[in-house]
């Protein structure tokens, strides 16, 4: 019973970290980095994802936060940056 609760809690934390990283980074790239040319470089989502993974590893000392949670957080951040870049290209020019 307690193992199920622990697994469910881990899944909820990992999902929230992944979705939260995706939504936050997509909004940040679309809103704040719209006019920054460097965000359109090819490796920016990868660099952002690795940086998010590193920050997530620092939080891995907390209970229910594992290195896999950090990986999912980094993936969410990287895909959020990529989605924000694609959305910038679709927006009309000012």
C-alpha positions in Angstrom: 0.0 0.0 0.0 2.7 2.5 1.0 4.8 1.5 -2.1 1.8 2.4 -4.3 1.4 5.7 -2.6 5.1 6.4 -3.0 5.1 5.5 -6.7 2.0 7.6 -7.3 3.6 10.5 -5.5 6.8 10.2 -7.6 4.8 10.0 -10.8 2.8 13.1 -9.9 6.0 15.0 -9.1 7.8 13.9 -12.2 4.8 14.7 -14.4 4.4 18.1 -12.8 8.1 18.9 -13.2 8.1 17.9 -16.9 4.9 19.7 -17.8 5.7 22.7 -15.7 9.2 23.0 -17.3 7.6 22.7 -20.8 4.9 25.3 -20.3 7.2 27.7 -18.4 9.9 27.6 -21.0 7.6 27.8 -24.0 5.9 31.0 -22.5 9.3 32.5 -21.6 10.8 31.9 -25.1 7.7 33.2 -26.8 7.3 36.3 -24.6 10.8 37.4 -23.4 13.2 35.9 -26.0 11.1 36.8 -29.1 13.6 39.4 -30.3 16.8 37.6 -29.3 18.5 36.1 -32.3 20.5 33.6 -30.3 17.4 31.6 -29.4 17.1 30.5 -33.1 20.4 28.7 -33.1 20.2 24.9 -33.6 21.6 23.7 -30.3 19.8 26.0 -27.9 17.0 23.5 -26.9 19.7 20.9 -26.1 21.7 23.3 -24.0 18.6 24.4 -22.2 17.6 20.8 -21.6 21.0 19.9 -20.2 21.0 23.0 -17.9 17.5 22.0 -16.7 18.7 18.5 -16.0 21.6 19.9 -14.0 19.3 22.0 -11.9 17.0 19.0 -11.5 19.9 16.9 -10.2 20.6 19.5 -7.5 17.0 19.0 -6.4 17.5 15.2 -6.3 18.5 15.3 -2.7 14.9 15.9 -1.8 12.6 12.9 -1.1 10.6 11.6 -4.1 12.9 13.6 -6.5 15.1 11.1 -8.4 17.6 11.5 -11.2 14.9 10.3 -13.6 12.7 13.2 -12.5 15.7 15.5 -13.3 15.9 13.9 -16.8 12.2 14.4 -17.4 12.5 18.0 -16.2 15.3 18.6 -18.7 13.4 17.0 -21.5 10.4 19.2 -20.7 12.6 22.3 -20.7 14.3 21.4 -24.0 11.0 20.6 -25.8 9.5 23.8 -24.4 12.3 25.9 -25.8 11.9 24.2 -29.2 8.1 24.7 -29.2 8.6 28.4 -28.2 11.0 28.8 -31.1 8.6 27.3 -33.6 5.8 29.6 -32.2 8.0 32.7 -32.7 8.4 31.9 -36.3 4.6 31.7 -36.8 3.9 35.0 -35.1 3.5 38.1 -37.4 6.4 40.5 -37.4 5.8 43.8 -35.4 
